[in-house]
Amino acid sequence: MTSIRLLSGLILAGLTLGIFAPDVAAAPDSEPPYWASMKFDEVRMRVGPSREYPIEWVYVRAGLPVKVTRALDGWWLVEDPDGDQGWIASSQLSLKRSAMVIGDVAVMIREGPDASSSLRWRAEPGVVAGLLQCRDDWCEVDIAGRRGWAPAKRLWGDEDLSVAAD
């Protein structure tokens, strides 16, 4: 009996302190829009902001960038690289920045942020990269532990969303 009370007390204390709270990505200090990425290899997008709504898509690609356009009670309305929109539980997303190579041909990943810099390798359209920094229309990316620079116009997810659109 004492062990049951002790266990109940520990669970109650854990809930009070947030120890057993779900892993929810904290929204940035600013209002949407902002960038996020898929936290897991399998993430469900729903037609509305709760588990009661039907699943529209199942993504099977950790790291895929999405644009968060609205936040509501632990759910984020997102847009994917194809322009599809739906709701994903914020616990399934990360605020870690990523980008996806776009276009019809491979992009040249260079040693530095300039077209005359040495070619390091090529990345095919659809490749997802960690986004490290952007400057002068170039972004430094990390693809499977290899770093290099890609033209920003060949990446989806590089845009600075904190800049107000005209």
Residue, then its C-alpha position, 0 to 999 in steps of 0.5 A: m500500500t505504501s509503495i502504491r502511494l509512493l508511486s502515485g506521488l512520484i507520478l503526480a510530482g512528475l506531471t507537475l514538474g513536466i517530467f512526463a510531458p510530451d516532447v513538443a517543439a516550442a514555437p519561436d518567439s515570433e508569430p508564424p510563418y517560420w520554418a520547421s522540419m520533420k522530426f521522425d521518419e514517419v509523420r502524419m499530416r491531418v486535415g484539421p488540428s486534432r487526432e480526430y481529423p482524418i490523415e491526409w498524408v504520411y511523410v516518410r522523410a525525417g528532416l523534410p522542411v515545412k513552412v509553419t503558417r499557423a499554430l493552434d493548441g499544439w498543432w501547426l498548419v504547415e506547407d510542404p515543398d510541393g505546396d500541400q497544406g495540413w495540420i501536424a502535431s508540433s511534437q512531430l516537428s523540429l525547429k531545426r532548419s533544413a532545406m530541400v534541393i529543387g529544380d530539374v538537375a543536380v545542384m553543384i555543391r561548392e567549397g565556398p559561397d561563390a560560383s568560382s569556388s571548387l566543386r565538392w560534389r553534386a546533389e540531386p533534386g529532392v535531397v534534404a540538407g541541414l541548413l547551416q547559414c545563408r549569405d549573398d544568395w548562397c547557403e551552407v548545407d550539411i548533407a550526410g555530414r558533408r558541408g558545402w555551399a549551394p545557390a539559395k535559389r536551388l533550395w526550398g526552405d532557405e527563405d528568411l520568413s522574419v522579413a515582412a513580404d510587401 
